[in-house]
Amino acid sequence: VQLQASGGGLVQSGGSLRLSCAASRSISSINVMGWYRQAPGKQRELVATISSASFTNYADSVKGRFTISRDNGKNTVYLQMNSLKPEDTAVYYCRADLWGGGTTSYWGQGTQVTVSS
């Protein structure tokens, strides 16, 4: 599975961005897709995930501000980010997890999100 992330950029505090993650194959059978982020000097952390049944999970730090969704027809997962804060500044990565005899994970390249104060 190849993943192409896009949509990052520079935004002021309180602004919004929508990230997209386009997959090279149908995502309807991908068990979990998610967004992760890594800020300078910090470990990569989970932001949000969505299952094939559209169950969602969010990091506490983004609950109520970010929304993850999937469009199986476009093989794309989105991350709508509202009320952005400077601490949301990071490189954002998408990931696809396939289950079956263990978990195989595929990562996309990152997209930079910078929130200015």
N, CA, C and O atoms as CSV, one atom per row, in Angstrom:
chain,resi,resn,atom,element,x,y,z
A,1,VAL,N,N,0.852,-1.187,0.000
A,1,VAL,CA,C,0.000,0.000,0.000
A,1,VAL,C,C,0.889,1.239,0.000
A,1,VAL,O,O,1.761,1.395,0.855
A,2,GLN,N,N,0.658,2.097,-0.952
A,2,GLN,CA,C,1.375,3.379,-0.965
A,2,GLN,C,C,0.409,4.481,-0.544
A,2,GLN,O,O,-0.743,4.523,-0.975
A,3,LEU,N,N,0.910,5.367,0.306
A,3,LEU,CA,C,0.078,6.431,0.859
A,3,LEU,C,C,0.692,7.785,0.519
A,3,LEU,O,O,1.898,7.982,0.664
A,4,GLN,N,N,-0.136,8.703,0.072
A,4,GLN,CA,C,0.318,10.043,-0.289
A,4,GLN,C,C,-0.434,11.051,0.568
A,4,GLN,O,O,-1.640,11.244,0.412
A,5,ALA,N,N,0.294,11.688,1.473
A,5,ALA,CA,C,-0.308,12.699,2.343
A,5,ALA,C,C,-0.147,14.084,1.737
A,5,ALA,O,O,0.863,14.379,1.099
A,6,SER,N,N,-1.143,14.926,1.940
A,6,SER,CA,C,-1.084,16.298,1.436
A,6,SER,C,C,-1.968,17.193,2.288
A,6,SER,O,O,-2.741,16.718,3.119
A,7,GLY,N,N,-1.842,18.486,2.069
A,7,GLY,CA,C,-2.726,19.431,2.736
A,7,GLY,C,C,-2.091,20.245,3.847
A,7,GLY,O,O,-2.733,21.134,4.407
A,8,GLY,N,N,-0.841,19.957,4.174
A,8,GLY,CA,C,-0.191,20.717,5.226
A,8,GLY,C,C,0.097,22.142,4.790
A,8,GLY,O,O,-0.089,22.503,3.627
A,9,GLY,N,N,0.551,22.941,5.735
A,9,GLY,CA,C,0.872,24.316,5.415
A,9,GLY,C,C,1.056,25.144,6.662
A,9,GLY,O,O,1.153,24.626,7.774
A,10,LEU,N,N,1.100,26.446,6.448
A,10,LEU,CA,C,1.264,27.409,7.540
A,10,LEU,C,C,-0.081,28.067,7.800
A,10,LEU,O,O,-0.739,28.547,6.877
A,11,VAL,N,N,-0.480,28.084,9.059
A,11,VAL,CA,C,-1.771,28.663,9.419
A,11,VAL,C,C,-1.622,29.379,10.757
A,11,VAL,O,O,-0.783,29.013,11.580
A,12,GLN,N,N,-2.433,30.388,10.961
A,12,GLN,CA,C,-2.397,31.098,12.240
A,12,GLN,C,C,-3.155,30.320,13.306
A,12,GLN,O,O,-4.034,29.512,13.010
A,13,SER,N,N,-2.792,30.585,14.542
A,13,SER,CA,C,-3.495,29.971,15.667
A,13,SER,C,C,-4.998,30.234,15.549
A,13,SER,O,O,-5.424,31.355,15.270
A,14,GLY,N,N,-5.794,29.183,15.765
A,14,GLY,CA,C,-7.236,29.293,15.625
A,14,GLY,C,C,-7.751,28.936,14.249
A,14,GLY,O,O,-8.958,28.818,14.042
A,15,GLY,N,N,-6.837,28.763,13.305
A,15,GLY,CA,C,-7.227,28.446,11.948
A,15,GLY,C,C,-7.498,26.968,11.732
A,15,GLY,O,O,-7.487,26.170,12.669
A,16,SER,N,N,-7.744,26.621,10.468
A,16,SER,CA,C,-8.094,25.248,10.107
A,16,SER,C,C,-7.282,24.760,8.914
A,16,SER,O,O,-6.848,25.546,8.072
A,17,LEU,N,N,-7.093,23.472,8.863
A,17,LEU,CA,C,-6.485,22.803,7.720
A,17,LEU,C,C,-7.157,21.449,7.555
A,17,LEU,O,O,-7.663,20.872,8.518
A,18,ARG,N,N,-7.157,20.950,6.330
A,18,ARG,CA,C,-7.628,19.582,6.091
A,18,ARG,C,C,-6.519,18.795,5.414
A,18,ARG,O,O,-6.056,19.160,4.334
A,19,LEU,N,N,-6.101,17.729,6.046
A,19,LEU,CA,C,-5.100,16.833,5.470
A,19,LEU,C,C,-5.804,15.697,4.735
A,19,LEU,O,O,-6.881,15.246,5.124
A,20,SER,N,N,-5.162,15.255,3.666
A,20,SER,CA,C,-5.679,14.129,2.893
A,20,SER,C,C,-4.610,13.052,2.801
A,20,SER,O,O,-3.420,13.356,2.732
A,21,CYS,N,N,-5.029,11.813,2.801
A,21,CYS,CA,C,-4.126,10.675,2.629
A,21,CYS,C,C,-4.742,9.775,1.572
A,21,CYS,O,O,-5.732,9.088,1.826
A,22,ALA,N,N,-4.152,9.783,0.393
A,22,ALA,CA,C,-4.656,8.984,-0.715
A,22,ALA,C,C,-3.897,7.670,-0.796
A,22,ALA,O,O,-2.666,7.655,-0.780
A,23,ALA,N,N,-4.625,6.577,-0.881
A,23,ALA,CA,C,-4.025,5.243,-0.932
A,23,ALA,C,C,-3.982,4.737,-2.371
A,23,ALA,O,O,-4.785,5.131,-3.217
A,24,SER,N,N,-3.013,3.846,-2.620
A,24,SER,CA,C,-2.819,3.307,-3.967
A,24,SER,C,C,-3.767,2.155,-4.275
A,24,SER,O,O,-3.785,1.639,-5.393
A,25,ARG,N,N,-4.549,1.757,-3.287
A,25,ARG,CA,C,-5.501,0.658,-3.470
A,25,ARG,C,C,-6.753,0.948,-2.661
A,25,ARG,O,O,-6.818,1.918,-1.906
A,26,SER,N,N,-7.725,0.104,-2.832
A,26,SER,CA,C,-8.973,0.278,-2.095
A,26,SER,C,C,-8.709,0.261,-0.592
A,26,SER,O,O,-7.984,-0.594,-0.083
A,27,ILE,N,N,-9.312,1.222,0.108
A,27,ILE,CA,C,-9.122,1.263,1.558
A,27,ILE,C,C,-10.246,0.572,2.305
A,27,ILE,O,O,-10.209,0.469,3.531
A,28,SER,N,N,-11.241,0.100,1.580
A,28,SER,CA,C,-12.398,-0.498,2.259
A,28,SER,C,C,-12.012,-1.730,3.063
A,28,SER,O,O,-12.676,-2.071,4.041
A,29,SER,N,N,-10.937,-2.398,2.651
A,29,SER,CA,C,-10.515,-3.607,3.360
A,29,SER,C,C,-9.305,-3.349,4.264
A,29,SER,O,O,-8.771,-4.281,4.865
A,30,ILE,N,N,-8.880,-2.114,4.359
A,30,ILE,CA,C,-7.788,-1.775,5.279
A,30,ILE,C,C,-8.391,-1.635,6.681
A,30,ILE,O,O,-9.317,-0.851,6.889
A,31,ASN,N,N,-7.866,-2.389,7.623
A,31,ASN,CA,C,-8.502,-2.479,8.939
A,31,ASN,C,C,-8.531,-1.158,9.687
A,31,ASN,O,O,-9.567,-0.758,10.217
A,32,VAL,N,N,-7.394,-0.487,9.727
A,32,VAL,CA,C,-7.326,0.789,10.429
A,32,VAL,C,C,-6.457,1.747,9.629
A,32,VAL,O,O,-5.388,1.382,9.141
A,33,MET,N,N,-6.928,2.958,9.506
A,33,MET,CA,C,-6.090,4.023,8.953
A,33,MET,C,C,-6.002,5.126,9.984
A,33,MET,O,O,-6.948,5.390,10.726
A,34,GLY,N,N,-4.845,5.764,10.015
A,34,GLY,CA,C,-4.667,6.763,11.056
A,34,GLY,C,C,-3.717,7.879,10.677
A,34,GLY,O,O,-2.985,7.810,9.690
A,35,TRP,N,N,-3.762,8.904,11.500
A,35,TRP,CA,C,-2.841,10.029,11.388
A,35,TRP,C,C,-1.984,10.071,12.650
A,35,TRP,O,O,-2.475,9.906,13.766
A,36,TYR,N,N,-0.703,10.294,12.438
A,36,TYR,CA,C,0.258,10.428,13.518
A,36,TYR,C,C,1.031,11.716,13.263
A,36,TYR,O,O,1.030,12.243,12.151
A,37,ARG,N,N,1.687,12.213,14.303
A,37,ARG,CA,C,2.484,13.421,14.107
A,37,ARG,C,C,3.758,13.345,14.924
A,37,ARG,O,O,3.840,12.649,15.936
A,38,GLN,N,N,4.755,14.089,14.449
A,38,GLN,CA,C,6.037,14.144,15.141
A,38,GLN,C,C,6.538,15.568,15.135
A,38,GLN,O,O,6.807,16.151,14.085
A,39,ALA,N,N,6.656,16.115,16.325
A,39,ALA,CA,C,7.204,17.465,16.486
A,39,ALA,C,C,8.709,17.362,16.680
A,39,ALA,O,O,9.199,16.309,17.089
A,40,PRO,N,N,9.451,18.421,16.398
A,40,PRO,CA,C,10.906,18.392,16.555
A,40,PRO,C,C,11.309,17.979,17.963
A,40,PRO,O,O,10.823,18.540,18.945
A,41,GLY,N,N,12.195,17.001,18.055
A,41,GLY,CA,C,12.696,16.559,19.346
A,41,GLY,C,C,11.749,15.681,20.123
A,41,GLY,O,O,12.030,15.330,21.269
A,42,LYS,N,N,10.625,15.316,19.519
A,42,LYS,CA,C,9.653,14.484,20.218
A,42,LYS,C,C,9.400,13.192,19.451
A,42,LYS,O,O,9.712,13.077,18.266
A,43,GLN,N,N,8.829,12.229,20.156
A,43,GLN,CA,C,8.488,10.965,19.519
A,43,GLN,C,C,7.208,11.114,18.688
A,43,GLN,O,O,6.372,11.977,18.954
A,44,ARG,N,N,7.084,10.274,17.705
A,44,ARG,CA,C,5.874,10.256,16.903
A,44,ARG,C,C,4.713,9.800,17.784
A,44,ARG,O,O,4.851,8.866,18.574
A,45,GLU,N,N,3.573,10.464,17.642
A,45,GLU,CA,C,2.423,10.141,18.474
A,45,GLU,C,C,1.158,9.994,17.644
A,45,GLU,O,O,1.025,10.573,16.566
A,46,LEU,N,N,0.239,9.207,18.171
A,46,LEU,CA,C,-1.032,9.008,17.511
A,46,LEU,C,C,-1.879,10.272,17.616
A,46,LEU,O,O,-1.945,10.910,18.668
A,47,VAL,N,N,-2.526,10.621,16.501
A,47,VAL,CA,C,-3.462,11.744,16.504
A,47,VAL,C,C,-4.892,11.219,16.450
A,47,VAL,O,O,-5.726,11.560,17.288
A,48,ALA,N,N,-5.158,10.384,15.448
A,48,ALA,CA,C,-6.515,9.851,15.284
A,48,ALA,C,C,-6.464,8.613,14.399
A,48,ALA,O,O,-5.618,8.505,13.512
A,49,THR,N,N,-7.374,7.687,14.647
A,49,THR,CA,C,-7.506,6.514,13.796
A,49,THR,C,C,-8.972,6.292,13.443
A,49,THR,O,O,-9.882,6.752,14.132
A,50,ILE,N,N,-9.164,5.568,12.342
A,50,ILE,CA,C,-10.514,5.199,11.929
A,50,ILE,C,C,-10.471,3.776,11.396
A,50,ILE,O,O,-9.607,3.428,10.590
A,51,SER,N,N,-11.403,2.964,11.848
A,51,SER,CA,C,-11.419,1.566,11.439
A,51,SER,C,C,-12.228,1.396,10.156
A,51,SER,O,O,-12.877,2.329,9.682
A,52,SER,N,N,-12.175,0.185,9.606
A,52,SER,CA,C,-12.950,-0.111,8.404
A,52,SER,C,C,-14.444,0.016,8.662
A,52,SER,O,O,-15.223,0.224,7.732
A,53,ALA,N,N,-14.845,-0.109,9.927
A,53,ALA,CA,C,-16.253,0.074,10.297
A,53,ALA,C,C,-16.538,1.505,10.729
A,53,ALA,O,O,-17.614,1.822,11.236
A,54,SER,N,N,-15.526,2.374,10.509
A,54,SER,CA,C,-15.639,3.806,10.813
A,54,SER,C,C,-15.691,4.134,12.295
A,54,SER,O,O,-16.186,5.193,12.681
A,55,PHE,N,N,-15.180,3.230,13.132
A,55,PHE,CA,C,-14.992,3.588,14.535
A,55,PHE,C,C,-13.774,4.496,14.604
A,55,PHE,O,O,-12.766,4.250,13.942
A,56,THR,N,N,-13.874,5.545,15.409
A,56,THR,CA,C,-12.788,6.514,15.491
A,56,THR,C,C,-12.196,6.570,16.889
A,56,THR,O,O,-12.838,6.225,17.880
A,57,ASN,N,N,-10.942,7.018,16.929
A,57,ASN,CA,C,-10.225,7.166,18.186
A,57,ASN,C,C,-9.342,8.398,18.064
A,57,ASN,O,O,-8.711,8.616,17.030
A,58,TYR,N,N,-9.297,9.203,19.121
A,58,TYR,CA,C,-8.537,10.447,19.080
A,58,TYR,C,C,-7.623,10.576,20.292
A,58,TYR,O,O,-7.940,10.098,21.382
A,59,ALA,N,N,-6.497,11.223,20.087
A,59,ALA,CA,C,-5.670,11.633,21.211
A,59,ALA,C,C,-6.441,12.683,22.013
A,59,ALA,O,O,-7.191,13.484,21.454
A,60,ASP,N,N,-6.243,12.664,23.316
A,60,ASP,CA,C,-6.955,13.622,24.171
A,60,ASP,C,C,-6.686,15.067,23.749
A,60,ASP,O,O,-7.559,15.928,23.850
A,61,SER,N,N,-5.489,15.311,23.284
A,61,SER,CA,C,-5.087,16.681,22.953
A,61,SER,C,C,-5.828,17.257,21.746
A,61,SER,O,O,-5.826,18.471,21.538
A,62,VAL,N,N,-6.459,16.392,20.951
A,62,VAL,CA,C,-7.131,16.896,19.742
A,62,VAL,C,C,-8.635,16.656,19.757
A,62,VAL,O,O,-9.338,17.075,18.837
A,63,LYS,N,N,-9.132,15.991,20.787
A,63,LYS,CA,C,-10.563,15.710,20.851
A,63,LYS,C,C,-11.366,17.002,20.821
A,63,LYS,O,O,-11.045,17.969,21.512
A,64,GLY,N,N,-12.409,17.000,20.013
A,64,GLY,CA,C,-13.256,18.172,19.885
A,64,GLY,C,C,-12.750,19.195,18.886
A,64,GLY,O,O,-13.466,20.139,18.553
A,65,ARG,N,N,-11.524,19.022,18.402
A,65,ARG,CA,C,-10.955,19.963,17.429
A,65,ARG,C,C,-10.680,19.299,16.090
A,65,ARG,O,O,-10.833,19.930,15.044
A,66,PHE,N,N,-10.275,18.032,16.107
A,66,PHE,CA,C,-9.919,17.312,14.894
A,66,PHE,C,C,-10.984,16.255,14.602
A,66,PHE,O,O,-11.590,15.690,15.512
A,67,THR,N,N,-11.192,16.006,13.320
A,67,THR,CA,C,-12.118,14.962,12.890
A,67,THR,C,C,-11.483,14.129,11.784
A,67,THR,O,O,-11.039,14.663,10.768
A,68,ILE,N,N,-11.445,12.825,11.992
A,68,ILE,CA,C,-10.929,11.923,10.967
A,68,ILE,C,C,-12.114,11.299,10.237
A,68,ILE,O,O,-13.134,10.973,10.844
A,69,SER,N,N,-11.962,11.142,8.936
A,69,SER,CA,C,-13.030,10.534,8.142
A,69,SER,C,C,-12.406,9.772,6.981
A,69,SER,O,O,-11.228,9.940,6.666
A,70,ARG,N,N,-13.217,8.933,6.353
A,70,ARG,CA,C,-12.716,8.166,5.218
A,70,ARG,C,C,-13.737,8.172,4.100
A,70,ARG,O,O,-14.944,8.130,4.342
A,71,ASP,N,N,-13.244,8.225,2.875
A,71,ASP,CA,C,-14.079,8.139,1.685
A,71,ASP,C,C,-13.591,6.926,0.902
A,71,ASP,O,O,-12.611,7.008,0.162
A,72,ASN,N,N,-14.271,5.816,1.067
A,72,ASN,CA,C,-13.821,4.587,0.420
A,72,ASN,C,C,-13.865,4.713,-1.110
A,72,ASN,O,O,-13.063,4.091,-1.807
A,73,GLY,N,N,-14.775,5.493,-1.613
A,73,GLY,CA,C,-14.877,5.655,-3.060
A,73,GLY,C,C,-13.674,6.357,-3.658
A,73,GLY,O,O,-13.320,6.134,-4.816
A,74,LYS,N,N,-13.046,7.211,-2.853
A,74,LYS,CA,C,-11.859,7.940,-3.318
A,74,LYS,C,C,-10.576,7.364,-2.741
A,74,LYS,O,O,-9.490,7.889,-2.987
A,75,ASN,N,N,-10.695,6.290,-1.977
A,75,ASN,CA,C,-9.521,5.665,-1.345
A,75,ASN,C,C,-8.708,6.698,-0.557
A,75,ASN,O,O,-7.478,6.717,-0.615
A,76,THR,N,N,-9.407,7.539,0.164
A,76,THR,CA,C,-8.762,8.658,0.850
A,76,THR,C,C,-9.286,8.787,2.277
A,76,THR,O,O,-10.470,8.599,2.556
A,77,VAL,N,N,-8.363,9.110,3.157
A,77,VAL,CA,C,-8.693,9.422,4.551
A,77,VAL,C,C,-8.352,10.881,4.782
A,77,VAL,O,O,-7.341,11.380,4.290
A,78,TYR,N,N,-9.204,11.557,5.533
A,78,TYR,CA,C,-9.026,12.982,5.789
A,78,TYR,C,C,-8.834,13.242,7.280
A,78,TYR,O,O,-9.276,12.466,8.128
A,79,LEU,N,N,-8.169,14.346,7.572
A,79,LEU,CA,C,-8.084,14.838,8.937
A,79,LEU,C,C,-8.430,16.324,8.895
A,79,LEU,O,O,-7.635,17.151,8.446
A,80,GLN,N,N,-9.620,16.641,9.366
A,80,GLN,CA,C,-10.028,18.031,9.467
A,80,GLN,C,C,-9.548,18.572,10.802
A,80,GLN,O,O,-9.896,18.050,11.861
A,81,MET,N,N,-8.749,19.618,10.738
A,81,MET,CA,C,-8.149,20.186,11.946
A,81,MET,C,C,-8.664,21.613,12.129
A,81,MET,O,O,-8.390,22.490,11.309
A,82,ASN,N,N,-9.397,21.833,13.192
A,82,ASN,CA,C,-9.933,23.147,13.521
A,82,ASN,C,C,-9.324,23.663,14.819
A,82,ASN,O,O,-8.736,22.905,15.590
A,83,SER,N,N,-9.472,24.939,15.042
A,83,SER,CA,C,-8.964,25.568,16.272
A,83,SER,C,C,-7.511,25.174,16.528
A,83,SER,O,O,-7.143,24.778,17.634
A,84,LEU,N,N,-6.712,25.289,15.501
A,84,LEU,CA,C,-5.318,24.866,15.605
A,84,LEU,C,C,-4.551,25.713,16.607
A,84,LEU,O,O,-4.806,26.906,16.775
A,85,LYS,N,N,-3.603,25.059,17.264
A,85,LYS,CA,C,-2.763,25.692,18.272
A,85,LYS,C,C,-1.305,25.548,17.865
A,85,LYS,O,O,-0.966,24.642,17.104
A,86,PRO,N,N,-0.440,26.421,18.357
A,86,PRO,CA,C,0.991,26.280,18.037
A,86,PRO,C,C,1.547,24.899,18.404
A,86,PRO,O,O,2.450,24.401,17.733
A,87,GLU,N,N,1.024,24.289,19.444
A,87,GLU,CA,C,1.507,22.967,19.835
A,87,GLU,C,C,1.069,21.858,18.885
A,87,GLU,O,O,1.494,20.713,19.041
A,88,ASP,N,N,0.236,22.174,17.916
A,88,ASP,CA,C,-0.112,21.208,16.874
A,88,ASP,C,C,0.934,21.177,15.758
A,88,ASP,O,O,0.858,20.344,14.855
A,89,THR,N,N,1.897,22.075,15.824
A,89,THR,CA,C,2.950,22.109,14.818
A,89,THR,C,C,3.747,20.815,14.826
A,89,THR,O,O,4.283,20.409,15.857
A,90,ALA,N,N,3.819,20.174,13.672
A,90,ALA,CA,C,4.491,18.881,13.562
A,90,ALA,C,C,4.463,18.433,12.106
A,90,ALA,O,O,3.795,19.029,11.261
A,91,VAL,N,N,5.202,17.373,11.842
A,91,VAL,CA,C,5.035,16.664,10.576
A,91,VAL,C,C,3.972,15.601,10.810
A,91,VAL,O,O,4.071,14.805,11.744
A,92,TYR,N,N,2.951,15.596,9.953
A,92,TYR,CA,C,1.845,14.665,10.089
A,92,TYR,C,C,2.006,13.532,9.068
A,92,TYR,O,O,2.269,13.765,7.888
A,93,TYR,N,N,1.843,12.308,9.557
A,93,TYR,CA,C,1.990,11.108,8.740
A,93,TYR,C,C,0.692,10.308,8.752
A,93,TYR,O,O,0.001,10.251,9.769
A,94,CYS,N,N,0.367,9.694,7.627
A,94,CYS,CA,C,-0.745,8.753,7.635
A,94,CYS,C,C,-0.203,7.329,7.630
A,94,CYS,O,O,0.909,7.064,7.172
A,95,ARG,N,N,-1.007,6.440,8.142
A,95,ARG,CA,C,-0.605,5.045,8.267
A,95,ARG,C,C,-1.784,4.142,7.991
A,95,ARG,O,O,-2.922,4.453,8.341
A,96,ALA,N,N,-1.495,3.012,7.357
A,96,ALA,CA,C,-2.513,1.989,7.093
A,96,ALA,C,C,-2.078,0.701,7.763
A,96,ALA,O,O,-0.942,0.256,7.595
A,97,ASP,N,N,-2.989,0.097,8.528
A,97,ASP,CA,C,-2.716,-1.154,9.219
A,97,ASP,C,C,-3.563,-2.273,8.628
A,97,ASP,O,O,-4.784,-2.161,8.523
A,98,LEU,N,N,-2.891,-3.351,8.245
A,98,LEU,CA,C,-3.580,-4.531,7.746
A,98,LEU,C,C,-3.394,-5.659,8.742
A,98,LEU,O,O,-2.265,-5.983,9.110
A,99,TRP,N,N,-4.487,-6.259,9.180
A,99,TRP,CA,C,-4.440,-7.356,10.142
A,99,TRP,C,C,-4.496,-8.691,9.416
A,99,TRP,O,O,-5.061,-8.809,8.328
A,100,GLY,N,N,-3.895,-9.691,10.045
A,100,GLY,CA,C,-3.928,-11.044,9.479
A,100,GLY,C,C,-2.610,-11.705,9.792
A,100,GLY,O,O,-1.611,-11.476,9.109
A,101,GLY,N,N,-2.605,-12.540,10.841
A,101,GLY,CA,C,-1.350,-13.165,11.236
A,101,GLY,C,C,-0.373,-12.131,11.758
A,101,GLY,O,O,0.836,-12.263,11.571
A,102,GLY,N,N,-0.883,-11.117,12.403
A,102,GLY,CA,C,-0.062,-9.997,12.842
A,102,GLY,C,C,-0.502,-8.730,12.125
A,102,GLY,O,O,-1.409,-8.767,11.293
A,103,THR,N,N,0.121,-7.636,12.436
A,103,THR,CA,C,-0.237,-6.354,11.823
A,103,THR,C,C,0.878,-5.876,10.917
A,103,THR,O,O,2.039,-5.820,11.321
A,104,THR,N,N,0.524,-5.534,9.701
A,104,THR,CA,C,1.473,-4.922,8.775
A,104,THR,C,C,1.076,-3.474,8.605
A,104,THR,O,O,-0.067,-3.163,8.269
A,105,SER,N,N,2.033,-2.588,8.840
A,105,SER,CA,C,1.757,-1.152,8.768
A,105,SER,C,C,2.496,-0.525,7.598
A,105,SER,O,O,3.638,-0.870,7.294
A,106,TYR,N,N,1.814,0.401,6.957
A,106,TYR,CA,C,2.383,1.152,5.844
A,106,TYR,C,C,2.297,2.630,6.189
A,106,TYR,O,O,1.271,3.104,6.676
A,107,TRP,N,N,3.383,3.359,5.933
A,107,TRP,CA,C,3.440,4.773,6.240
A,107,TRP,C,C,3.507,5.591,4.958
A,107,TRP,O,O,4.122,5.185,3.972
A,108,GLY,N,N,2.869,6.733,4.995
A,108,GLY,CA,C,3.045,7.701,3.929
A,108,GLY,C,C,4.153,8.666,4.290
A,108,GLY,O,O,4.665,8.654,5.409
A,109,GLN,N,N,4.519,9.503,3.331
A,109,GLN,CA,C,5.489,10.544,3.643
A,109,GLN,C,C,4.793,11.600,4.476
A,109,GLN,O,O,3.565,11.673,4.456
A,110,GLY,N,N,5.501,12.388,5.179
A,110,GLY,CA,C,4.881,13.375,6.050
A,110,GLY,C,C,4.482,14.645,5.317
A,110,GLY,O,O,4.958,14.945,4.222
A,111,THR,N,N,3.588,15.375,5.970
A,111,THR,CA,C,3.232,16.706,5.488
A,111,THR,C,C,3.350,17.667,6.667
A,111,THR,O,O,2.840,17.403,7.756
A,112,GLN,N,N,4.028,18.779,6.432
A,112,GLN,CA,C,4.337,19.709,7.521
A,112,GLN,C,C,3.132,20.599,7.826
A,112,GLN,O,O,2.525,21.187,6.931
A,113,VAL,N,N,2.810,20.677,9.107
A,113,VAL,CA,C,1.792,21.616,9.582
A,113,VAL,C,C,2.476,22.568,10.562
A,113,VAL,O,O,3.071,22.133,11.549
A,114,THR,N,N,2.390,23.843,10.290
A,114,THR,CA,C,2.982,24.854,11.150
A,114,THR,C,C,1.902,25.834,11.566
A,114,THR,O,O,1.232,26.434,10.725
A,115,VAL,N,N,1.738,25.992,12.879
A,115,VAL,CA,C,0.733,26.904,13.412
A,115,VAL,C,C,1.451,28.046,14.109
A,115,VAL,O,O,2.175,27.834,15.081
A,116,SER,N,N,1.251,29.232,13.620
A,116,SER,CA,C,1.908,30.403,14.204
A,116,SER,C,C,1.014,31.035,15.271
A,116,SER,O,O,-0.214,31.006,15.186
A,117,SER,N,N,1.667,31.597,16.263
A,117,SER,CA,C,0.899,32.222,17.369
A,117,SER,C,C,0.585,33.679,17.078
A,117,SER,O,O,-0.048,34.349,17.893
